[in-house]
Amino acid sequence: MEFDFARSVAPLVGIVAVAAVALTSVMTPSTVFMMVLPSMIAFSVVAFFFGMKHGEFRTSP
């Protein structure tokens, strides 16, 4: 299966969205959307980048 950018990012966006909505039942929504969500997005971007580079490294001869 070939993964392009949209197929790779779509599940990541879904997971972050579900986690943010689920956290609003535990914390106040303003705290989640102003503090937690930006850090989740930043971490997911960094983890996606390192995962992509690791995959490129693993597939190179």
Beta strands, then each sheet from edge to edge (+ up, - down):
end
